[in-house]
Amino acid sequence: MSKSERMYYSETFKLEVLRDYYSSGLSKYFISKKWNLKSLSYLPHWIKCYPIDSEVLSLPESTIKKLQMKQEEKSREELLQEEVLNLRRALEMEKLRSRAFEKLIEITEEKEGISILKKAGAKQWQVSAKSIRMKIWILFAACLARVVRPIIRIRNRWFHLP
């Protein structure tokens, strides 16, 4: 639509459309079609210009409260979606951390020439204190990885991820 073909609506018409939208509970698309608006972008723009509690709209108090409660519910849903996103990020970081620990175990096993994840025999423990601390840290990492994997599987099933 070019600028010369653009429709201009009076303020009373806009307010009437908004009152219908707020009181009926119908979708923006349906209201736009019902009132024969030339573009679907008019109604969202008018909604921004005339908030629910605007005195110009003169909506009943009950309608205002009902609409504000709906907006609060949406904000709760948005908060939950944000929390899910944060948990996904944290889980991805734990996956990376787990993979790093696995690589650390692999490298240490190659350097020391012993198997860290198997039960330690008497000869294997006759090494320096630094090496023992390293083995303890690696065992901790292995335990962490065993705990995280089932959580990842549950998360994948919950969010239908591969």
C-alpha positions, -999 to +999 in steps of 0.1 A: +000+000+000+016+033-010+014+064+011-012+080-011-035+050-006-031+049+032-063+050+051-068+075+080-093+066+107-110+091+130-102+088+167-138+079+175-136+050+150-103+038+166-118+040+201-149+021+190-128-007+174-106-009+206-137-011+228-150-039+207-116-057+208-113-053+246-149-062+255-153-091+230-121-110+237-118-118+200-084-120+182-067-089+166-070-106+133-108-112+136-115-077+148-094-062+119-115-083+095-148-075+113-142-037+111-127-039+075-094-024+085-071-021+054-041-034+073-036-058+102-010-035+117-034-008+126-050-025+156-017-034+174-006+002+169-038+016+183-035-007+213-001+008+221-015+043+217-046+037+239-037+015+269-064-006+286-068+018+315-069+049+293-097+073+303-104+080+266-116+044+261-139+046+291-140+008+296-159-007+326-137-013+357-145-051+355-132-053+319-100-034+328-093-057+358-100-088+337-077-077+309-049-067+334-052-102+350-047-117+315-016-096+310-002-108+344-008-144+334+012-138+302+040-123+322+041-154+344+042-176+313+071-154+300+089-158+333+085-196+331+098-196+295+128-175+305+135-200+334+133-229+310+157-212+287+181-205+315+179-241+326+186-253+291+217-231+290+229-244+324+224-279+312+244-273+280+272-259+302+271-290+324+273-312+293+304-293+282+319-295+317+312-332+318+328-337+284+359-317+296+362-340+327+360-371+305+387-357+283+408-349+314+404-385+326+414-398+292+446-376+291+455-384+327+451-421+321+475-418+291+501-398+310+500-419+342+496-452+324+468-464+348+431-467+346+415-441+368+379-452+365+386-488+376+391-497+413+425-487+424+449-515+434+476-512+461+504-505+435+484-478+418+481-457+450+518-456+456+521-422+438+526-386+448+500-366+468+494-344+438+485-374+417+461-386+444+444-352+444+441-354+407+426-389+408+401-378+434+391-348+413+387-371+383+366-395+402+344-367+413+341-356+377+331-391+367+304-393+394+291-359+383+289-371+347+269-402+359+245-379+377+241-354+348+234-380+321+201-392+334+190-356+339+199-348+303+179-378+291+149-366+311+153-331+298+155-344+262+123-364+266+106-335+283+115-310+256+115-335+227+151-329+219+173-354+200 
